[in-house]
Amino acid sequence: MLQLHFPGSASPLPLPELAAKSWPAILLFYLAPWFLLVDSISGALQSLPLALPWSLFYKAVLLTLLVWQLILWRDKALLLLVGLLLLALTGPLYSYLTLPVLQNAGAAGFAGNELPVLLKALAPLLAFRFYQQFCARYPVGFTVMTDRLMLLSFLVIQLNLALGLAGFGDTAYQPMDNVAQSFLGLKGFFYSTNELAAVLLVVSGWLLWRSWPLNKACFVAVSLLTIGSAILLLTKTGLLGSVLLVTFIPLLSARPGFWRQHRKILLSCLLLLLSAVLLLLWYAEPVLRAAGIYDKLAYAYQQRGVAGIVLSSRDLYLTVIWQQTEQHYSGLHRLFGVGVAGVSVLLKKYFIEIDLFDLMVFYGIAGALIFGLTFGHFIYACSRRLYEHPLAATVLFINVLLLGVSMFAGHILTSGMLWLPWALLNAAVFNQRLISPLASTMPNVARGPDERLT
């Protein structure tokens, strides 16, 4: 199927071409594409007695291989990531040493509370550095791995939503008091609907970009499946993001001179699009009632106005958490973060679900640095290559879209599902073979530079 849509993508990676010091990269080449399927299977098994967190184990293996490979490649970026990790643990460790209620949980309880969120936040930068190195050494192998991971992840999402339509799995949202909502959305066997919506945007963004110049029928099929999936997930992130991707990726992929040559046609399309938006706004109420979410949005508007619809009460959570931590912790302690456990002992809902503020409350200045470095580095890298790589404009657009999602809905840097495809997407702008439309037809993986490359 890969070879049908993306020529050469299904060709195997010749293992002899990989140096002996790349054995973790060989394992990651085969293991990484299946991560979302493992997530789904792990979610399906949670209802069984003595269920184990298989997804957590699998991702721990992937992260271990990533770190070990970067050590073998003597990558100096690891020093920065380790420094951020230690700085981020300073405040939570002080909370653990000074709060008896946290000490009762022991060292294992401390690690279990703090490390999962922190590692999720650092994982995109860690994975990006690995894939950037892998791309420099084995560009064709990188393309094969990216196509496989994105397509398999997209198919897993479609399979879960199909099972949801058949009555299996969970709904996207739980019923709410005072809200009569006829449709609660679907998410299959995944845990977080918002995280799944973000993954959908990244994997579909790659597939849309890959299919647009090669196979227009494939582009239309992926577009329809992406928008249909977003409708079933019933998230603002998925609905708005999927429409934007389908609309703008063909425009962002245009060749030089396209805008000037077709300016009249593009202006006509823009006018039609604006007319469609105005028409949709005019008939917004019946459309939302047909989708089954009108009552929920109306209730949110009555409670908190437009902010209630856009932020889903996250501004309220921010105010409460900020006031509680200000009341119970010193200013210096809050500067370095009070930790996940430090907030959870005060409030039952300890996530604001706005990534920047969550990381700042949990890890202080280190959390703000992680947020700024991740988005700043990804956006800067794409911006630098806008005139060099045809993928850069699409990736920049997706990064800006995810930045907006991160600030309004969260679940980007604190997601356990997004870091692998997101890092792959950003590393792909360094793959010179993707510049040529014949890149994916190359049959063999060329030997990269010396493994001692730093």
HELIX and SHEET records of a PDB file:
HELIX    1   1 LEU A    2  HIS A    5  1                                   4    
HELIX    2   2 LEU A   15  GLU A   17  5                                   3    
HELIX    3   3 ALA A   20  SER A   22  5                                   3    
HELIX    4   4 TRP A   23  LEU A   31  1                                   9    
HELIX    5   5 ALA A   32  TRP A   34  5                                   3    
HELIX    6   6 PHE A   35  LEU A   45  1                                  11    
HELIX    7   7 TRP A   54  LEU A   72  1                                  19    
HELIX    8   8 ALA A   77  THR A   98  1                                  22    
HELIX    9   9 PRO A  100  GLN A  103  1                                   4    
HELIX   10  10 GLY A  106  ARG A  137  1                                  32    
HELIX   11  11 PRO A  139  LEU A  165  1                                  27    
HELIX   12  12 THR A  193  LEU A  214  1                                  22    
HELIX   13  13 LYS A  216  LEU A  233  1                                  18    
HELIX   14  14 LYS A  236  LEU A  252  1                                  17    
HELIX   15  15 PHE A  258  GLN A  261  1                                   4    
HELIX   16  16 ARG A  263  TRP A  282  1                                  20    
HELIX   17  17 ALA A  284  ALA A  291  1                                   8    
HELIX   18  18 TYR A  294  LEU A  311  1                                  18    
HELIX   19  19 ARG A  314  HIS A  328  1                                  15    
HELIX   20  20 GLY A  331  LEU A  335  1                                   5    
HELIX   21  21 VAL A  340  SER A  344  1                                   5    
HELIX   22  22 ASP A  355  ARG A  384  1                                  30    
HELIX   23  23 ALA A  392  PHE A  408  1                                  17    
HELIX   24  24 TRP A  419  ALA A  427  1                                   9    
HELIX   25  25 ALA A  428  PHE A  430  5                                   3    
HELIX   26  26 GLN A  432  LEU A  434  5                                   3    
HELIX   27  27 ALA A  439  THR A  441  5                                   3    
SHEET    1   A 2 ASP A 170  THR A 171  0                                        
SHEET    2   A 2 LEU A 186  GLY A 188 -1                                        
END                                                                             
